[in-house]
Amino acid sequence: MCGTRTGMIGKIYSCQILDNEQLIRNFIPCYSTTTVTDVDRKECSAGTVGLYDTVEGKFYTNQGTGKFGYEALDGTYVAPTNN
């Protein structure tokens, strides 16, 4: 399982989805440093937090009711974006 239940807070370090031992998704958390188009063809501004699938080369933004934020390498928390 790659997520948490509704209303829960969690950290995603990676998420791999397999189908009969074949890797079909390899999600890594990231944020865009430039304007990007997500998997739904929506334009996302720089700083949008999401998951990047290295298998298909696609950027996924949050589709739930919560918001993604991220923790910088120095441990400071960066507020969620409006995605």
Secondary structure, DSSP 8 states (H G I E B T S, - for coil): --S--TT-----S-EEEEETTEEEEEEEEEE-SS-EE-TTS-EE-TT-EEEEETTTTEEE---SSS---EE-TTS-EE-----
